[in-house]
Amino acid sequence: MSFRKLSILALTLGLTACAGETGNQVEFWTMGLKPQFTGYMEETIAAFEKSHPSIEVDWVDLPASAIEQKALSSVAGGNPPDLINLNPAFSSKLARQGALADLGATIPADVLAQYYPASLEATRIDGKFYGLPWYLSTQVSVFNRDNLAKAGVAELPTTYRELATHAPALKTAGFQPFMPNFGDGNKLMEMLSMDGVTLLSPDGKHAAFDTAEGRESFAFWVGLYRDGAIAKESLSLDHREVVDRFQAGQTTVLPAGPQFLHLIKQNAPELYTKLEVGPQLAGKSGKVGVGVMNLVVPKGAKHQSQAIELARFITNAENQLAFAKLVPILPSVKAAAQADYFTRLPADPSLEDRARQIASRQLDRAELLVPPLPRHDELAKALNQAFQTAALGKSQANEALAKAAADWDRILSK
């Protein structure tokens, strides 16, 4: 999945701006948590301060749209906060600029081992860990049972290729199978990875996807678009627009985090009664993707050791479990995900209960489909442009993929 997207229903975390640097006052930035999660954050911070009486936490929440620019400005100005919540793509950009502290050099290996390996991979650059994973998401598949029934599909598809075989029947019945949000930068890279395609060479200097496996996967998605199994609008849609199309009954399968079930229940209660949930649709490799949001410590932070203590406290099993009970997220710490809340269903489980259990069961085998990439935005743009060119019939799929690989090599050589 696209890590820019992992927000607690677009829930991201905001910031804490410090009124005055006194003693061990830790400045903690988060995105978009106020006012809905003010109570949780204040209680968690108060508990931390009680167990660490010499440390005071100054927490300020900012809009998700503002935090990246403010982080850049604070780092460039030599006055960064002590702890920031960021997505992996932006974290890796700061890490490659030498702006983040290497937490792996400070946090013991046995502590890092408490986190899911895939979540740690989202913070690793060149073998060093530049953050602690906070919360995770794995997609489930949300199905419109009515659409499937009208198309004569008796069983829920489990893979994208199986879904593709039902595309003609669904189109005849007047429905799109699904709409991939190719307008999001990571989507095509995720799809290739789910088919077992390696994106980058081991030395990080060359594209690795122009292979037989890569050409087959790329051609599969190009073919779906050309055949009309994927709507033309998919090239520009973001995930929220894809959800809107599903809520309108236009599409049959929605790959999404469990948090979107609550949104559908609110906005389309009649549709909600017709839904079923299943595991994440699989590619050829069977990989399950995971989305990560993490906590990072700027290298120029004034209170690095205290910030690391705060990051460890916020991401411990007890606090992650408490947070997950407020919002449909998954914990990055294994012990929290093994709690009854995730592993056992109530006597009369809701759709959300079943989705939560399915999502949490996927964590043991979940992988980071798109690793932190150098010049991430440029690479994503080059690959997406190649896909658009091929999907619109302006070039053959193999030619477009070869050009994308050449573009990646050029970008990575900078």
N, C-alpha and C positions, 0 to 999 in steps of 0.2 A: 503494500500500500504505500501512498505518498506521504511521507512524514510530514510536509507542510500542512497536510490536512489533519493530522491528529490533533484535535482540540476537543475538549469535552463538549461535544455538540457544537463545536467550534469554540470550545472552551479552551482557552490558552491562559497562560499565566502572566500576571502583570508585574509591577515594579514597586520598589520601595525607595523613595528618594530621601536622603538623609538631611535633616535640618541642621545638624552640626556634628562634627566628628569629635566625639568625646569618649575617652577610654576605649573599651571593647564594644563599641556600637557597630553591629553588623548591618550593613545596608543590603536588603534583600529585594530583588525585583521579580515580580510575577506579572502575568497577563490575563486580563479579563475575568478575574475571580470575584470581584465585588459587583453587586452586593450579595449575590446568591451564596457565596461560600465564605463570606466574611467571618461568620461565626466559627466555622471549622478552622480557618487559618489563625484566627486570634486565639482560639483554645490551644491549638498545636504550638504556636509561638510561646504562649504563656507557660505551657508545660516544659518547653525547652529552657526558657529562662529560669524556671524553678529548679531544674536539674543542673543548670549552668549559671549560678548566681552572679558570676563576674561578667556575663555577656548580656548585652541588651540588643534586641532586634528591632530595626526600623523597617517596617514593611509598607510599601506603597504599590498600588495596583495600577497598571497602565493598559490602554487598549492594545490588542494584538497588533494592530496596524502601525503602532508607534514604537514598539519596543526594539526592533532591529536597528532603526536609525538612531535611537537614543543610545543603544549599546555601542554602536560605531562611534558616535560623538564622544561618549564618555571615555572610551578607550583611547581615541585620538587625542583627547584633551588631558590625558594622564590622571583622570579622576573617576575611574570606574567604580561601580558598586562592588560589594564583596561576593554576592551570589546572584546568579541570574538563571531564570528558566528560559531555555531556547530550544528550537527544534534542531535535529542533527545536522541538517544542511547548512544552517547559518552558523552553528557551533563549529563545524569543520572549517568554514571560511575564516573564522577568528583564530582557530587553532593553527591553520596554515600560515597565518600572518604573525604567529608567535605571541598572540594576545591572551592565551589561556594557560593556566597552571596545569601541569601534568599530575593529576590526582593519583595515578598509578604508582607514582614515586613516594606517595605519602600514606595512602590507604593500604593496610595489609592485604595480602592475597586471599586470606581466609575470609575477609569481609567482602571483597569483590566476588568471591565464589558464591555468595548468598543470592546474587542477582542472576536472572536468566542470561545465558551466554549471548543470545541474540541482542538483548537490550544493551549489553556492554559493547557489542560491536558497533553500535550506533555512536559511541563516544570515542572510538579508537582511531587514531591517525598515526601511521608509521609506527605501529606497535605500542603507542602510548595512549593512556586513557585520559581524556580531557573533560570528563564529566561523570556524574552518577545518573543512571536512568531513574526517572520518577514514576511515570505511569505509562501504560502500554495499551494497545488496541489490536485485536485481530478481527478481521472481517468475518461475518457470517453471511449466508445467502438468504435473502428474504424473497419468498415466492408468492406470486398472486395465483392462488389455486384456481380461481375462476378462469383466468386466461389459459392456464394449462389444460383444464378440463375441456374448454371450448375448442382447443386445438387437438384434442384427443391424446394428450400426453398424460399417461397414468402415473408415472413415477417421477420424483424430483430428480432432475439432472444433477450429477456430481462433478462434472468437468466441463470446461468451456467447449471442448470438441463434441461432447455429448449434447450440450445445449445447441451447438451449431447444426446438428442433425435434425433438430426439431424446428429450426428457423423457418423452413418453407411452410410447415403446418401452422405455425404461429402467425406468419405473415398472411396466410390465406384467411385465418380467423380474424385478422385486423389488428394484430399486436406485434410490437417489436420484441424480440427476445430480451435484449437489454441494451443500454446505451453506455458504452465505456466513456469515462470522462477524459478523453484525450486532450482536452483543453488544459488539464493539469500536467505540469512538466514531467512528473515521474511515471505517469501511467504506462506509457509504452515500455519504458525500461523495466517496470515491474512485470509486465506481461511476458517480455522476453526471458527474464530471470525465472519466472514460474515454469517456463518450458525448459529450464536447465541451461540456458544460454549464459555464458560468462561475459560480462560487460567489459572488463578492463584486464589488461595483461598483469601478471604478478608484479612487475616493476612499476606499474602505474603510469607507463609512458605511451601506451598504445591501446587502441580499441581491440577488443577480442571477440566481437560478435559477428564478424563477417566470416562465418563458418557454415558448414552444412546444416547444423542445428539452428544457427541464427537465421539463415536464409529460409528454412522451412517455417520457423515461427513467424518471421516477418511476413512471409507470403500468406500464411494462414489469416492474419489479421487484415492484410490488404484485400484478400479475397472476400472476406466477410463484408467489408465495406463496399466493394465493387458489386457484390451480389445483392446488396440491399438488406442484408441481415443486420447490419449496423446502420443506424440512421445517419444521414448526411451531417446533421447538426453535431454529431459526436466529436467531430474534429475540433470544435471550439467550446464544448460544454465543460463547466467545472462541476464538482461533485454536488453542490447544492442544487444546480439546475437539473442534474440527473435525478436527484431525489424528488424534485417537483414533478418531473415527467412520470415517475413511478406512482406518486400520489394521485396523479390524474388518471391512472389506470392504463397509460399508454404502453408501458413496458411490463415485462413479466418477471424478471429477476433483478433484484437490487443487491449488489455486493456492498455491504456497509457495516459499520460498527454497530453493536447492539443499541447504542444510544439513540440511533435514528428511529427505532421502534416507538419510542415515546413521542417523537415529533410526528410520526405518521398517525399515532393514536389521537393526538390533539387535532391535527389538521384534516385527517380523512378517516373519521371513526368507522364509517361503513366499510371502507377498504380494509381497515385493520381486522375486521372479523373474517376476512377472506384470506388472511396471510398464513404462511407456514415458514418455518426457519430450518435451515440445514447448515452443514459445515461450509467453509469457504470453498468456492468453486476452484477446482484444481487445474493446473496446466499439465504438460507432459511429465514434468519432474515430480509432481505431487507436493512441491514445496508449499508451505503456508507462510504468508508474509506477516510481519509484525510492524506496527507503527510505534514510535518512541518519542517521548518528550523528556528532556533531561535537565539537570542542574549543573551549571559550570561556574568556575571561579576564575575571574580575570587575573592574569599574571601581575597586573599592577594594583590588585586589591590590597588595602591597608591591613586587613584582618583575615588573611588566608586560612590560618589554622582554625579560627573560630567559624569561618564560613564552611569549612569542610565538616566540622562537627555538626553544624546546623543542617547541612545537606544529608549527612548520615542519619540524623534524627528524623527529618521529614520523610525520608525514604525507608525508614525501618518498617518491619512487618505490621506492627500494631497501627501505626499512623496511615500506612497505605491501605490497610483493610478498612479503617474507619472512613477514609476518603472514598473508597470504592463503593461503600454502602450509600453514599450520597449521590453519586453520579456513575453511570455505566462505563467505568474504565476498568482496566486490569492492572494488577500490581506488578512491579518489576522484580520484587523479591519473592523467591520461591515459597517461603514459609507462609506468606499472606495468601497466595493463590491456592494453597492446600487447605485453607479453612473450609468449614462446612458450607459457608455462604456460597462458595464456588463449586464445591464438589457434590453437594446434596440438594435435591429439589424439594420444595415444600409439597404438602399433600395434594394441593390443587394448583400446580404450577401455571404461571402466566406465560405468554409468549416471551416476555422479557426474561423470566426466570430460565426458560429453556435456552434462549440465546446466550445468556451469561454463562451457563454451564458449557455449551458448545464452544464458545470463544475461549474460555479458560482452559479447556482440555487441549486446545491447539497450541498452548504456550510451550509445552515440552518439545515440540518439533518445529516451532516457528523459527523463521530465519529473517534476517534483514535483507530484503530482496535487492535494494539499491544501497550499496555501501556509501559512506561519505566520499564524495568524488571531488578532486580538484577542479576548479572552474565549472562547478556543477551546472549552473544555469546555461552556460554556453554549450555544454555537452548535450543537455536535454533539448535545447532549441535545435541543434543540428540534427539530432535523431528524429525529432518530431517533424521538422521540415521535410526530411526524407520520406517519412511515412505519408505526409500529406501529398507530396509529389506523386508517389506511387498510387495512393488510394484514389486520387483524382485522375489517374490514367496518363499523367504527363511523363512518366518513365516506367520502365519495368522494375519490378520489386527488387530483383538482384542488383540492378544498376543503382537504384536509390540507396540500398543498404551499403554497397561498396563506397558510394560517395560519402555517406555518413561516417563510415570508418575512416576515410581519408580526412574528413573534417575533424574528427576526434584527434587523430594523430597531429594535425596542425595545431589545434587548440592546446593539446597537452605539451607540445614542444615549446610553448611560450614560457 
